[in-house]
Structures are given as C-alpha cells and as structure tokens.
Amino acid sequence: MKTCETKIGRRAGAGTARLRLRLRLRLALAVAAALGLAACVNASEISQGHGIDMPETWASLEGASERETVRLDDWVLDFQSPGLETLVVEALHNNRDLQVTAARVEEAQAIARLQIAPMLPALSAGGSAGRSRVREVQSNAFSTDLSLSWELDLWGKLNNERRAAALEYEAQRSNFRYAQLSLAGGVVQSWFALVEAENQHKLARETEESFTRAARMVRSRYEQGLRKGLDVRLAASNAASARALSAARAEQVRRASTALEVLLGRYPEGSLSGDGKLPILTPRTTDALPTELLARRPDLAAVEAQAVAAELRHSAALRDLLPSLRISASGGYQDGELKDLENPSNLIWSLAGGVIQPLFQGGALRAQGAAADARGDQALARYAQSLLIAFREVETTLFAEEALAVRVTSMGEAAHEAVEAEKLASDLYSRGLTGIFELLEAQRRSLNARSSYLEVRRQQLSNRVTLYLALGGGIPNVEEPAPPQHVEADLQQIVSHVD
C-alpha cells in the first residue's frame, strides 16, 4: 500500500487535476484503513475534480438575441403535434432495447443485495445417518449439526465492496433513465423524419405531374412545328427523372415508417403515417447554467457513480493484502440411537478464530490491485470525457438554433421565388419567348428549393430535440419502475450508506 501511495504521489506531481483528485481519494481511504474505519468516498469530490474549466454561461449564447427559454419538463408539448406524446409513451412501454436496459437494472439490483451477504455470518445446518458392520458387530451413527462462519470487516473492505455495488446499481438506474430520455427523443425525431418523407413524396408527385404536363405541352408545340425535337427529348427526360424521384421518395416514406414502428415495439409493416405537417418552431434559448448540467443529465450521474465505485473497488483490492480475521463455530448432537440424539450429554461443539495474512500468491493480489487502479483511471477519464461531450452537445445545438432559424427563413424565401420563377418560365415558354433550357432550369430550381426547405425545417426540429436531450429534459408521463416490494427496503438501506 505504501508503494502505491508513493506512486500516486509521483503522478500527482505531474499536475493533472484528475491525478490530484485520485490522490485525495486514496489518502482518505488510507487514513480510514489505518484507523480501522469504513472509508467514505464522497461523490461530490468526483464531480468537483474533473479538471474542466467551465464558463459561467454558455459560450454560444454570447451576443444572442432575447427569446423564450426552453421548457425542459414538458418539452414534447413544445412541438404542438397531436398524438406525439402518446407515441412517446407507447415506445417507453414497448421498446425492446429499453426492456434490455431495465433488465440490467434488475441485475445490478440483485448484485447490490448480494454484497450484503459477506458482511453477515453464514449459518448452515445439516444431518447424517449411517450404518456399518464390522465382523459380527453392527452399529448406527446419527448426527445433527449447525455451523457458523464469519469474516470480520476489520479494514472496511467488505463495506467498500458493498457500497461500490450500490453505486453501480445507481449507475444502472441512471443509465435506464437516460435510455428513456434518448428513446423519447428518438421517437420524436423519427416522427418528424416520417412527416418530412411524406411531404417530400407529395412534392415529388406534384413535380412528376407538372413535368409530365410540360412534356405534353412541348410535344404539342413540336407537332405544330413550333419547337425542335431536342426540346421534346429534354422535356421527356425531365418527366422520367421526376417519376424516378417519386418512386425513391415513396421508398423513403416506407423506411421512415418501419423505423418508427420498431421504436414503438410494433411489427414493421410500414402502415404508420404522419399528420402531414412540420410544426413551425419559435426560437428558444436556455437559462440552465453549465454547472446545472451535472445534476440534470442521467448519463453524467451514471459515469460519476461508476467513477466513485471504481475507487471503492480499488480500495477493497488493496485491503486484500492486509490480515483478515475469521470466526467459525459449530455444534450438534451425535449418537448411535436416533431416539437419544437430543440428549444434552451427546452435545458436541467447537469455536475457533483465526487470523490469515497473505504471504505469497504469485503476485496475484498486487496484480488485482494494479488492475483496479487502472480501472479507476479509466473511470475518472471517462467521466471527464463524458462532461466534455455533454458540454459540446449543448454548445453545438444552441449555436445551431440561431443558424437554423436563419436557414429556415432564407430557404423559405428561396423556395417562394423559385416557384414564381418556374411559373414565369412556363408562361414565357408557352408563348415562345424563352427556350427549353430556361424552362428546365427553372423547374429544377423550384424542385430543389422546395425540397431543401422541407429538409432544413426537419433539421431544425431535430436540433431542438437534441437540445432538450443535451440539457437533460424530462421524460413525458412515465414513472421509473420501482424495485420489487420484497427488496425495496434492503436497497434503500444500501443506498442510504452511500455518501
């Protein structure tokens, strides 16, 4: 252990916040071990020791215009899409991936309860009956026994393992809550992807009809000798391309529908359809501070709990090098006649206590400690990296709110002008005042502009969903499943001992 502390001291000299944090935690554990106490690792030490310089407010909001703040708890209602919340609740009840995550919570729950057992005495009972014959002598033997064994937690090793398991259970519960939030966001984004796909398909069908009418007009004027054969070929090619685009858009609708059905836990038959409208968003901002993100995001709570649990596991591994005290006792009755088995004179018992000090195991215990040490490094680095990713998600989506609002407005204007230009080009062509290339270019621009307008509006909606997820928005109308009643009290007792 001294060697380990020396190594940690050398690492702390490197000046990184993460290693300084580990030094503080290790010293606290070492002092507690020296005093024979159950060491206590506070989660707040982890959350305050990530070494990331957080600003007082989001950098992306500097110079941003005044606007309404996002509603984190009822964020689905912000989209004003009837039936959307119902789909979210359906997915939260039926999604298979979420059920896998829920099963992991149950597994961690059982493991947390399992860690209570080593701290309590183990009691077992048994009995035996036998008959033997030696030459002409036949004898019976009957016995009952009760045995007890108990390892005293002198150095807090078992308590650390118990608390680590409890933290790992809490981490799985946080992962489950984050999976619920991610699923809700995925359903909303998939819904808008379906609505966009349906609108794109509708636009493609309208374009196909428009291009087909234009091709018939060009052929009619060609047959009248007013246009060249080249015009006929180009117009027919344009109409054929529009038919191909319409078929491709229909396939996209099918894919979007089946993807959403799988999220809802339904059979992917492609029968689900949207309401045909992409809602118009009001630009919003947030008043949540960067420091508040640590408390709102379930995934950050999970990696924080895992980091503390890793430190506790490492502390427990170091205590394997220390002596352990075990007490064992047994008692029972033994006699040759079953009817005399409970006679007090036949009582036999034993009581023993022993101290075991590991001396040589081929370096196994030190290797286990080194492995636990490395896992602690991984957990702390993972926590800091998760924080950076979470902050990046918020900053990126907040900046995109401004940029996408400008893009939606600009693309709306571009689509309007392109539609009017197409109408004008068609009129001029029909009167022989412009050529086929001008007409085809106007048609192409009109199609692309309207298609891009639909796409950027869906991107704006998807970015708003991502912003709610990045800020740790609430989960609509769904309560987290409570632990089974017969273990809830035990788990509450476990969690209450975790600082």
C-alpha positions as CSV (number, residue, x, y, z in Angstrom):
1,M,0.0,0.0,0.0
2,K,2.9,2.3,0.8
3,T,4.3,1.7,-2.6
4,C,1.0,2.5,-4.2
5,E,0.7,5.8,-2.3
6,T,4.3,6.7,-3.4
7,K,3.4,6.0,-7.0
8,I,0.2,8.1,-6.7
9,G,2.3,10.9,-5.1
10,R,4.7,10.9,-8.1
11,R,1.7,11.0,-10.5
12,A,0.1,13.9,-8.7
13,G,3.3,15.9,-9.2
14,A,2.6,15.8,-12.9
15,G,-0.1,18.5,-12.1
16,T,-3.2,17.0,-13.7
17,A,-6.5,17.6,-11.9
18,R,-7.5,14.0,-12.3
19,L,-4.5,12.6,-10.6
20,R,-4.7,15.2,-7.8
21,L,-8.3,14.0,-7.3
22,R,-7.2,10.4,-7.1
23,L,-4.5,11.3,-4.5
24,R,-7.1,13.0,-2.3
25,L,-9.4,10.0,-2.5
26,R,-6.6,7.5,-1.9
27,L,-5.2,9.4,1.1
28,A,-8.7,9.5,2.6
29,L,-9.0,5.7,2.1
30,A,-5.6,5.1,3.5
31,V,-6.2,7.1,6.7
32,A,-9.6,5.3,7.2
33,A,-7.8,1.9,6.7
34,A,-5.1,2.9,9.3
35,L,-7.8,3.8,11.8
36,G,-9.8,0.6,11.1
37,L,-12.8,2.6,9.8
38,A,-15.1,2.1,6.8
39,A,-13.7,4.6,4.3
40,C,-16.1,7.1,2.8
41,V,-15.7,8.4,-0.8
42,N,-17.9,11.4,-1.4
43,A,-19.3,11.7,-4.9
44,S,-19.1,15.5,-4.8
45,E,-15.3,15.1,-4.8
46,I,-15.5,13.4,-8.1
47,S,-18.0,16.0,-9.6
48,Q,-15.8,18.9,-8.5
49,G,-12.4,17.3,-9.5
50,H,-12.9,16.7,-13.2
51,G,-10.4,19.5,-14.1
52,I,-12.5,21.2,-16.7
53,D,-12.8,24.9,-16.7
54,M,-16.5,25.6,-17.0
55,P,-17.7,29.0,-18.0
56,E,-20.4,30.8,-16.0
57,T,-22.7,30.7,-19.0
58,W,-22.8,29.0,-22.4
59,A,-20.4,30.5,-24.9
60,S,-22.9,30.0,-27.8
61,L,-25.3,32.5,-26.0
62,E,-22.9,35.4,-26.0
63,G,-24.5,38.1,-28.2
64,A,-27.6,36.0,-28.8
65,S,-30.9,37.8,-29.2
66,E,-33.5,37.7,-26.4
67,R,-36.0,34.9,-26.7
68,E,-38.1,32.4,-24.7
69,T,-36.4,29.7,-22.7
70,V,-36.9,26.0,-23.4
71,R,-39.4,24.0,-21.3
72,L,-37.4,21.1,-20.2
73,D,-40.0,19.1,-18.2
74,D,-42.8,19.1,-20.9
75,W,-40.6,19.5,-23.9
76,V,-42.7,17.2,-26.2
77,L,-45.5,19.7,-26.0
78,D,-43.3,22.4,-27.5
79,F,-43.8,20.8,-30.9
80,Q,-47.6,21.1,-30.8
81,S,-48.1,17.8,-32.6
82,P,-51.2,16.0,-31.5
83,G,-50.6,12.4,-30.7
84,L,-46.8,12.7,-30.5
85,E,-46.8,12.3,-26.7
86,T,-48.9,9.2,-27.0
87,L,-46.3,7.7,-29.3
88,V,-43.5,8.5,-26.9
89,V,-45.4,6.8,-24.0
90,E,-46.1,3.8,-26.2
91,A,-42.4,3.4,-27.0
92,L,-41.4,3.8,-23.4
93,H,-43.7,0.9,-22.5
94,N,-42.9,-1.4,-25.5
95,N,-39.4,-0.7,-26.8
96,R,-37.3,-3.9,-26.6
97,D,-33.9,-2.2,-26.2
98,L,-35.4,-0.3,-23.2
99,Q,-36.5,-3.6,-21.8
100,V,-32.9,-4.9,-22.0
101,T,-31.7,-1.8,-20.1
102,A,-34.4,-2.4,-17.5
103,A,-33.2,-6.0,-17.1
104,R,-29.7,-4.7,-16.5
105,V,-31.1,-2.5,-13.6
106,E,-32.6,-5.6,-12.1
107,E,-29.3,-7.5,-12.4
108,A,-27.4,-4.6,-10.7
109,Q,-30.1,-4.6,-8.1
110,A,-29.5,-8.3,-7.3
111,I,-25.7,-7.8,-7.2
112,A,-26.1,-4.9,-4.8
113,R,-28.1,-7.1,-2.5
114,L,-25.7,-9.9,-2.9
115,Q,-22.9,-7.7,-1.5
116,I,-24.7,-7.6,1.9
117,A,-24.2,-11.3,2.5
118,P,-20.4,-11.3,3.1
119,M,-20.8,-8.8,5.9
120,L,-23.2,-11.2,7.8
121,P,-22.5,-14.5,9.5
122,A,-23.1,-17.6,7.3
123,L,-25.2,-20.2,9.0
124,S,-25.8,-23.7,7.8
125,A,-27.4,-26.8,9.2
126,G,-27.1,-30.5,8.3
127,G,-27.7,-34.0,9.5
128,S,-26.5,-37.5,8.7
129,A,-27.4,-41.1,9.3
130,G,-25.2,-44.2,8.7
131,R,-25.0,-47.9,9.5
132,S,-21.8,-50.0,9.5
133,R,-20.9,-53.6,10.2
134,V,-17.5,-55.0,11.3
135,R,-17.5,-58.7,11.6
136,E,-20.5,-59.6,13.8
137,V,-20.8,-56.1,15.2
138,Q,-23.4,-53.7,13.6
139,S,-23.6,-50.1,14.6
140,N,-25.6,-47.0,13.8
141,A,-24.5,-43.4,13.8
142,F,-26.8,-40.4,13.7
143,S,-25.8,-36.7,14.0
144,T,-27.1,-33.2,13.5
145,D,-25.0,-30.1,13.3
146,L,-25.2,-26.3,13.0
147,S,-22.2,-24.4,11.7
148,L,-21.4,-20.7,11.6
149,S,-18.6,-18.7,9.9
150,W,-18.0,-15.0,9.8
151,E,-15.2,-12.8,8.4
152,L,-15.0,-9.6,10.5
153,D,-14.7,-6.5,8.3
154,L,-11.6,-5.1,10.1
155,W,-10.4,-2.8,7.3
156,G,-13.7,-1.8,5.7
157,K,-13.0,-4.0,2.6
158,L,-16.4,-5.7,2.6
159,N,-18.2,-2.4,3.2
160,N,-16.4,-0.8,0.3
161,E,-17.4,-3.6,-2.0
162,R,-21.0,-3.3,-0.8
163,R,-21.0,0.5,-1.4
164,A,-19.4,0.0,-4.8
165,A,-22.1,-2.4,-5.8
166,A,-24.8,0.0,-4.6
167,L,-23.2,2.8,-6.6
168,E,-23.1,0.5,-9.7
169,Y,-26.8,-0.2,-9.1
170,E,-27.4,3.6,-9.0
171,A,-25.4,4.0,-12.2
172,Q,-27.6,1.4,-14.0
173,R,-30.7,3.2,-12.8
174,S,-29.3,6.5,-14.2
175,N,-28.5,4.7,-17.5
176,F,-32.1,3.5,-17.6
177,R,-33.4,7.0,-17.2
178,Y,-31.1,8.2,-19.9
179,A,-32.2,5.4,-22.2
180,Q,-35.8,6.5,-21.6
181,L,-34.9,10.1,-22.5
182,S,-32.9,9.0,-25.5
183,L,-35.8,6.8,-26.7
184,A,-38.3,9.7,-26.3
185,G,-36.0,11.9,-28.4
186,G,-35.5,9.2,-31.0
187,V,-39.3,8.7,-31.3
188,V,-39.9,12.5,-31.8
189,Q,-37.0,12.7,-34.4
190,S,-38.3,9.6,-36.2
191,W,-41.8,11.1,-36.3
192,F,-40.6,14.3,-37.9
193,A,-38.4,12.2,-40.3
194,L,-41.6,10.4,-41.4
195,V,-43.5,13.6,-41.8
196,E,-40.7,15.1,-43.9
197,A,-40.5,12.0,-46.0
198,E,-44.3,12.1,-46.7
199,N,-44.0,15.8,-47.7
200,Q,-41.1,15.0,-49.9
201,H,-43.1,12.3,-51.6
202,K,-46.0,14.6,-52.1
203,L,-43.7,17.2,-53.6
204,A,-42.2,14.6,-55.9
205,R,-45.7,13.5,-57.1
206,E,-46.6,17.1,-57.8
207,T,-43.4,17.6,-59.6
208,E,-44.0,14.5,-61.7
209,E,-47.4,15.7,-62.7
210,S,-46.0,19.2,-63.5
211,F,-43.1,17.8,-65.6
212,T,-45.4,15.4,-67.4
213,R,-47.8,18.3,-68.3
214,A,-44.8,20.3,-69.5
215,A,-43.6,17.4,-71.6
216,R,-47.0,17.1,-73.3
217,M,-47.0,20.8,-74.0
218,V,-43.6,20.7,-75.6
219,R,-44.6,17.7,-77.8
220,S,-47.8,19.5,-78.8
221,R,-45.8,22.6,-79.9
222,Y,-43.3,20.3,-81.7
223,E,-46.1,18.6,-83.6
224,Q,-47.3,22.1,-84.6
225,G,-43.8,22.8,-85.9
226,L,-43.1,25.4,-83.3
227,R,-40.4,23.6,-81.4
228,K,-37.4,21.4,-82.1
229,G,-37.1,17.6,-81.4
230,L,-34.4,18.4,-78.8
231,D,-37.0,20.2,-76.7
232,V,-39.1,17.0,-76.8
233,R,-36.3,14.8,-75.7
234,L,-35.2,17.1,-72.8
235,A,-38.7,17.5,-71.5
236,A,-39.4,13.8,-71.7
237,S,-36.1,13.1,-69.8
238,N,-37.2,15.6,-67.2
239,A,-40.5,13.9,-66.7
240,A,-38.9,10.4,-66.4
241,S,-36.5,11.7,-63.8
242,A,-39.4,13.1,-61.8
243,R,-41.1,9.6,-61.9
244,A,-37.9,8.0,-60.6
245,L,-37.7,10.6,-57.8
246,S,-41.3,9.9,-56.8
247,A,-40.5,6.2,-56.5
248,A,-37.4,6.9,-54.4
249,R,-39.4,9.2,-52.1
250,A,-42.1,6.5,-51.6
251,E,-39.3,4.1,-50.5
252,Q,-38.1,6.7,-48.0
253,V,-41.6,7.0,-46.6
254,R,-41.7,3.2,-46.1
255,R,-38.3,3.2,-44.4
256,A,-39.1,6.0,-42.1
257,S,-42.4,4.4,-41.2
258,T,-40.9,1.0,-40.3
259,A,-38.0,2.6,-38.4
260,L,-40.6,4.4,-36.1
261,E,-42.7,1.2,-35.8
262,V,-39.7,-0.7,-34.4
263,L,-39.0,2.0,-31.9
264,L,-42.7,1.7,-30.8
265,G,-42.3,-2.1,-30.4
266,R,-44.7,-2.7,-33.4
267,Y,-44.2,-5.1,-36.3
268,P,-42.5,-3.0,-39.1
269,E,-45.2,-3.3,-41.7
270,G,-44.9,0.4,-42.8
271,S,-48.5,1.3,-42.1
272,L,-47.8,4.2,-39.8
273,S,-48.3,7.6,-41.3
274,G,-47.7,11.1,-40.1
275,D,-50.1,14.0,-39.9
276,G,-48.6,15.8,-42.9
277,K,-47.4,18.9,-41.0
278,L,-44.0,20.0,-39.8
279,P,-44.6,22.4,-36.9
280,I,-43.2,25.9,-37.1
281,L,-40.8,26.5,-34.1
282,T,-40.4,29.6,-32.0
283,P,-36.7,30.3,-31.5
284,R,-35.7,29.5,-27.9
285,T,-32.8,29.7,-25.5
286,T,-32.0,28.2,-22.1
287,D,-31.4,29.7,-18.6
288,A,-29.8,26.4,-17.4
289,L,-26.2,27.0,-16.4
290,P,-23.3,24.7,-17.4
291,T,-22.9,23.7,-13.7
292,E,-26.5,22.6,-13.6
293,L,-26.0,20.1,-16.4
294,L,-24.2,17.7,-14.0
295,A,-27.3,17.3,-11.9
296,R,-29.8,17.1,-14.8
297,R,-28.1,14.6,-17.2
298,P,-28.7,11.0,-16.1
299,D,-25.8,9.7,-18.2
300,L,-23.4,12.1,-16.3
301,A,-24.8,10.8,-13.0
302,A,-24.1,7.3,-14.2
303,V,-20.4,7.8,-15.0
304,E,-19.9,9.8,-11.8
305,A,-21.3,6.9,-9.8
306,Q,-19.1,4.5,-11.7
307,A,-16.0,6.6,-11.0
308,V,-16.7,6.5,-7.3
309,A,-17.4,2.8,-7.4
310,A,-14.1,2.2,-9.2
311,E,-12.2,4.0,-6.4
312,L,-14.0,1.9,-3.8
313,R,-13.2,-1.3,-5.7
314,H,-9.5,-0.3,-5.8
315,S,-9.5,0.4,-2.1
316,A,-11.1,-3.0,-1.4
317,A,-8.4,-4.7,-3.6
318,L,-5.6,-3.0,-1.6
319,R,-7.1,-4.4,1.6
320,D,-6.7,-7.9,0.3
321,L,-3.0,-7.5,1.3
322,L,-4.0,-7.0,5.0
323,P,-4.7,-9.7,7.6
324,S,-8.2,-11.0,7.8
325,L,-10.0,-12.3,10.9
326,R,-12.4,-15.2,10.6
327,I,-14.6,-16.8,13.3
328,S,-16.1,-20.2,12.9
329,A,-18.3,-22.2,15.3
330,S,-20.2,-25.5,15.1
331,G,-22.4,-27.5,17.3
332,G,-24.7,-30.5,17.2
333,Y,-25.6,-33.9,18.6
334,Q,-24.2,-37.3,17.8
335,D,-25.3,-40.8,19.0
336,G,-25.8,-44.3,17.9
337,E,-29.6,-44.2,18.5
338,L,-31.9,-41.8,16.8
339,K,-34.1,-41.5,19.9
340,D,-31.2,-40.4,22.1
341,L,-30.0,-37.8,19.6
342,E,-31.3,-34.8,21.6
343,N,-29.8,-35.9,24.9
344,P,-27.7,-33.0,26.3
345,S,-24.9,-35.3,27.1
346,N,-24.5,-36.0,23.3
347,L,-23.9,-32.3,22.5
348,I,-20.6,-31.6,20.8
349,W,-19.5,-28.0,19.8
350,S,-16.4,-26.1,18.8
351,L,-15.4,-22.5,18.5
352,A,-12.4,-21.1,16.6
353,G,-11.0,-17.9,15.5
354,G,-8.1,-17.3,13.2
355,V,-6.0,-14.6,11.5
356,I,-4.9,-15.1,8.0
357,Q,-2.1,-12.9,6.4
358,P,-1.5,-13.4,2.7
359,L,2.3,-14.0,2.2
360,F,2.8,-15.3,-1.4
361,Q,0.3,-15.8,-4.2
362,G,2.5,-15.3,-7.2
363,G,1.8,-11.6,-7.2
364,A,-2.0,-12.2,-7.8
365,L,-3.2,-9.8,-5.2
366,R,-0.9,-7.0,-6.3
367,A,-1.9,-7.6,-9.9
368,Q,-5.6,-7.3,-8.9
369,G,-4.8,-4.0,-7.1
370,A,-3.0,-2.7,-10.2
371,A,-5.9,-3.7,-12.4
372,A,-8.4,-2.0,-10.1
373,D,-6.1,1.1,-10.1
374,A,-6.2,1.1,-13.9
375,R,-10.0,0.8,-13.9
376,G,-10.1,3.8,-11.6
377,D,-8.0,5.8,-14.0
378,Q,-10.4,4.7,-16.8
379,A,-13.5,5.7,-14.8
380,L,-12.2,9.2,-14.0
381,A,-11.0,9.8,-17.5
382,R,-14.4,8.6,-18.8
383,Y,-16.2,10.9,-16.5
384,A,-14.2,13.9,-17.7
385,Q,-14.7,12.9,-21.3
386,S,-18.4,12.5,-20.8
387,L,-18.6,16.0,-19.4
388,L,-16.8,17.4,-22.4
389,I,-19.1,15.6,-24.8
390,A,-22.2,16.8,-22.9
391,F,-21.0,20.4,-23.0
392,R,-20.2,20.1,-26.7
393,E,-23.7,18.8,-27.4
394,V,-25.3,21.8,-25.6
395,E,-23.0,24.4,-27.2
396,T,-23.4,22.9,-30.7
397,T,-27.2,22.7,-30.5
398,L,-27.5,26.2,-29.0
399,F,-25.4,27.7,-31.9
400,A,-27.4,25.7,-34.4
401,E,-30.6,27.2,-33.1
402,E,-29.5,30.6,-34.4
403,A,-28.1,29.2,-37.6
404,L,-31.1,27.0,-38.5
405,A,-33.5,29.8,-37.8
406,V,-31.7,31.9,-40.4
407,R,-31.6,29.0,-42.8
408,V,-35.3,28.2,-42.5
409,T,-36.2,31.8,-43.2
410,S,-33.8,32.1,-46.1
411,M,-34.8,28.8,-47.7
412,G,-38.5,29.7,-47.4
413,E,-37.8,32.9,-49.4
414,A,-35.7,30.9,-51.9
415,A,-38.5,28.3,-52.4
416,H,-41.1,31.1,-52.9
417,E,-39.0,32.9,-55.5
418,A,-38.2,29.6,-57.3
419,V,-41.9,28.7,-57.6
420,E,-42.7,32.1,-59.0
421,A,-39.8,31.8,-61.4
422,E,-41.0,28.4,-62.6
423,K,-44.5,29.8,-63.3
424,L,-43.0,32.7,-65.2
425,A,-40.7,30.5,-67.3
426,S,-43.5,28.1,-68.2
427,D,-45.7,31.1,-69.3
428,L,-42.8,32.6,-71.4
429,Y,-42.0,29.2,-72.9
430,S,-45.7,28.6,-73.9
431,R,-45.6,31.9,-75.7
432,G,-42.3,31.2,-77.4
433,L,-40.5,33.9,-75.6
434,T,-37.8,31.7,-73.9
435,G,-36.1,28.4,-74.6
436,I,-36.3,24.9,-73.2
437,F,-33.1,25.3,-71.1
438,E,-34.5,28.2,-69.2
439,L,-37.7,26.3,-68.5
440,L,-35.9,23.2,-67.4
441,E,-33.5,25.2,-65.1
442,A,-36.5,26.9,-63.5
443,Q,-38.2,23.6,-62.9
444,R,-35.1,22.1,-61.4
445,R,-34.5,25.1,-59.1
446,S,-38.1,25.1,-57.9
447,L,-37.9,21.4,-57.0
448,N,-34.6,21.6,-55.2
449,A,-35.5,24.8,-53.3
450,R,-38.8,23.3,-52.0
451,S,-37.1,20.0,-51.2
452,S,-34.3,21.8,-49.3
453,Y,-36.9,23.9,-47.4
454,L,-38.6,20.8,-46.1
455,E,-35.2,19.3,-45.2
456,V,-34.0,22.3,-43.3
457,R,-37.2,22.5,-41.3
458,R,-36.9,18.9,-40.3
459,Q,-33.2,19.6,-39.3
460,Q,-34.4,22.5,-37.1
461,L,-36.9,20.2,-35.4
462,S,-34.3,17.5,-34.9
463,N,-31.8,20.0,-33.5
464,R,-34.5,21.2,-31.0
465,V,-35.0,17.6,-29.8
466,T,-31.2,17.2,-29.5
467,L,-31.1,20.4,-27.4
468,Y,-33.7,19.1,-25.0
469,L,-31.8,15.8,-24.7
470,A,-28.5,17.6,-24.2
471,L,-30.0,19.8,-21.4
472,G,-31.4,16.7,-19.6
473,G,-35.1,17.2,-20.4
474,G,-37.8,15.3,-18.5
475,I,-39.4,12.0,-19.6
476,P,-43.0,12.6,-20.5
477,N,-45.7,10.9,-18.3
478,V,-43.7,7.8,-17.4
479,E,-42.6,6.8,-14.0
480,E,-39.5,4.7,-13.5
481,P,-40.4,1.2,-12.4
482,A,-40.0,0.8,-8.6
483,P,-37.9,-2.1,-7.2
484,P,-39.8,-5.2,-6.2
485,Q,-41.5,-4.7,-2.9
486,H,-39.6,-7.5,-1.1
487,V,-36.2,-5.9,-1.9
488,E,-37.0,-2.2,-1.8
489,A,-36.2,-1.9,1.9
490,D,-32.8,-3.6,1.5
491,L,-31.9,-1.4,-1.4
492,Q,-32.9,1.7,0.4
493,Q,-30.6,0.7,3.3
494,I,-27.8,0.1,0.8
495,V,-28.2,3.4,-1.0
496,S,-28.5,5.3,2.3
497,H,-24.9,4.4,3.2
498,V,-23.5,5.8,0.0
499,D,-22.3,9.3,0.5
